[in-house]
Amino acid sequence: MKKAYISTGVIILVFLSIGIVYILKRNNTPCAQFGKLHPEYGELHLFTSQELSSYDGIKDDKTYIGFHCIVYDVTAGKDQFYAEGKGYHYLVGRDATKQLEIFGGDIIESKYPKVGLLAE
């Protein structure tokens, strides 16, 4: 009788596949509908991408990041992470959902205050 063995590579591949599917399905709500589906955010300011781009820490002292249709004020972490020349400056002033899906989004969601919603 032969024993069946599952290689470590197959196990890793299965978990990676599950993770990718989770990430892709996590938030498929278009931002234009997000506020209607989540009335608890109804009082927040609605940001266009052009308006959000002015909150890059250069044009305005405030530093904002869009993630999953919500705009977060990351000014408190500006000097350490988000100022011009720092490692995460490329994320500010825009919707950074794609970049933060894999790593960092949970930190943004738990650490920084919500200040608005993305209009598109």
C-alpha positions in Angstrom: 0.0 0.0 0.0 1.4 3.4 -1.1 1.2 6.4 1.1 0.2 9.7 -0.4 2.3 12.7 0.5 1.4 16.3 -0.2 4.5 18.4 -0.8 5.1 21.6 1.0 5.0 23.5 -2.4 1.4 22.3 -3.0 0.3 23.4 0.4 1.9 26.8 -0.1 0.3 27.1 -3.5 -3.1 26.4 -2.1 -2.8 29.0 0.7 -1.5 31.6 -1.8 -4.5 30.9 -4.0 -6.9 31.3 -1.2 -5.3 34.6 -0.2 -5.4 36.0 -3.7 -9.1 35.1 -4.0 -9.8 36.7 -0.6 -8.0 39.9 -1.6 -9.8 40.1 -5.0 -13.3 39.6 -3.4 -12.7 41.6 -0.3 -14.1 44.9 -1.6 -15.8 45.0 -4.9 -18.2 47.8 -4.1 -17.7 50.8 -6.4 -16.8 53.9 -4.3 -19.7 55.8 -5.8 -22.1 53.4 -4.1 -20.1 52.9 -0.9 -21.7 55.8 1.1 -25.2 54.6 0.2 -24.4 51.1 1.4 -22.7 52.3 4.6 -24.8 55.1 6.1 -22.6 55.2 9.1 -20.1 57.1 6.9 -22.7 59.5 5.5 -21.4 62.6 7.4 -17.9 62.3 6.0 -16.7 64.6 3.2 -16.8 63.3 -0.3 -13.4 63.6 -2.0 -12.8 63.6 -5.8 -9.4 62.2 -6.9 -8.3 65.7 -7.9 -9.2 67.1 -4.4 -7.5 64.2 -2.7 -4.3 64.8 -4.7 -3.9 68.2 -2.9 -3.5 66.4 0.4 -0.1 65.0 -0.4 1.8 66.7 2.5 3.4 69.1 0.0 0.6 71.3 -1.3 -1.2 71.1 2.0 0.2 70.2 5.4 -2.4 67.5 5.9 -1.6 64.1 4.4 -4.4 61.8 3.3 -4.6 58.3 1.8 -7.6 56.7 0.2 -8.1 53.0 0.9 -11.3 50.9 0.2 -13.3 54.0 -0.6 -12.5 55.7 2.7 -10.0 58.6 3.1 -7.8 58.4 6.1 -5.8 61.3 7.7 -2.3 59.9 8.0 -0.8 63.3 9.0 0.3 61.9 12.4 2.6 59.5 10.6 3.8 62.0 8.1 7.3 62.7 9.6 8.1 59.0 10.0 6.4 57.5 6.9 4.6 59.8 4.5 6.6 63.0 4.1 8.3 63.7 0.8 11.4 61.5 0.5 10.0 58.9 3.0 9.3 55.3 2.0 5.5 55.6 1.8 5.1 59.1 0.3 4.0 57.6 -3.0 0.8 56.4 -1.4 -0.4 59.8 -0.2 -2.9 62.1 -2.0 -4.5 59.2 -3.9 -6.4 56.0 -3.7 -3.8 53.5 -2.6 -6.1 50.5 -2.3 -4.1 48.3 -4.8 -0.9 49.0 -3.0 -2.2 48.5 0.5 -4.2 45.3 -0.3 -1.2 43.1 0.2 0.4 44.8 3.1 -0.4 47.9 5.3 -4.1 48.4 4.7 -5.0 47.0 8.1 -2.6 49.4 9.7 -4.1 52.4 8.0 -7.6 51.3 8.9 -6.8 50.7 12.6 -4.4 53.5 13.3 -5.7 56.6 11.5 -9.0 58.6 11.6 -11.5 58.5 8.7 -12.0 62.0 7.2 -14.0 61.3 4.1 -15.1 59.0 1.3 -13.8 58.7 -2.3 -16.2 59.9 -4.9 -15.1 57.6 -7.6 
